[in-house]
Amino acid sequence: MTLGFREVYDYEGGKLDWLGAGLPRAGADATKLTVGDIARPGLPTARLGDRADTALAKMAPGGWPQAVVVDEAGVVLGRLRKSRLHESPAELVDVLMEEGPSTARANEDLVASVEGMKADDIHFLLVSTPEGHPLGLLFLQDATKRLERGEPKAPG
């Protein structure tokens, strides 16, 4: 027991790693609206060897336009677009996935990310931890609406 605490942890990743993983923040960092504040959690995942129709079934309940393929440790390997899965529902996701998709960290500035998405005509942005675990999907439409409402501060 240390200073009255039963469990003590030594976090070695540093502040940027902590914030990039979307973990709780305080001080000036807590008021800045970030990608992680707006990204929708619960992004469906598939594993190598899964069929496209299995991935589609996971995407359907939430109306997800994309899913991600993860390895046994939960690290993103690729992205699955709904349109490609519909074209070949019996195909393995290994063949249909786009390998090594671009990702954003949870602590990235929302305004700058939206500007970049608009400039590059990107409608969805995969948000992951620095270790590559998926946190969610940022929908350009969600982020734009939030910014148009004039809510520059993070929730909470």
Stockholm file with secondary structure:
# STOCKHOLM 1.0

chainA/1-156         MTLGFREVYDYEGGKLDWLGAGLPRAGADATKLTVGDIARPGLPTARLGDRADTALAKMAPGGWPQAVVVDEAGVVLGRLRKSRLHESPAELVDVLMEEGPSTARANEDLVASVEGMKADDIHFLLVSTPEGHPLGLLFLQDATKRLERGEPKAPG
#=GR chainA/1-156 SS CBTTBSCCCCCCSCHHHHHHTTCCCCTHHHHBCBHHHHSBSCCCEEETTCBHHHHHHHHGGGTCSEEEEECTTCCEEEEEEHHHHHHCTTSBHHHHSEESCCEECTTSBHHHHHHHHHHTTCCEEEEECTTSCEEEEEEHHHHHHHHHTTCCBCCC
#=GC SS_cons         CBTTBSCCCCCCSCHHHHHHTTCCCCTHHHHBCBHHHHSBSCCCEEETTCBHHHHHHHHGGGTCSEEEEECTTCCEEEEEEHHHHHHCTTSBHHHHSEESCCEECTTSBHHHHHHHHHHTTCCEEEEECTTSCEEEEEEHHHHHHHHHTTCCBCCC
//
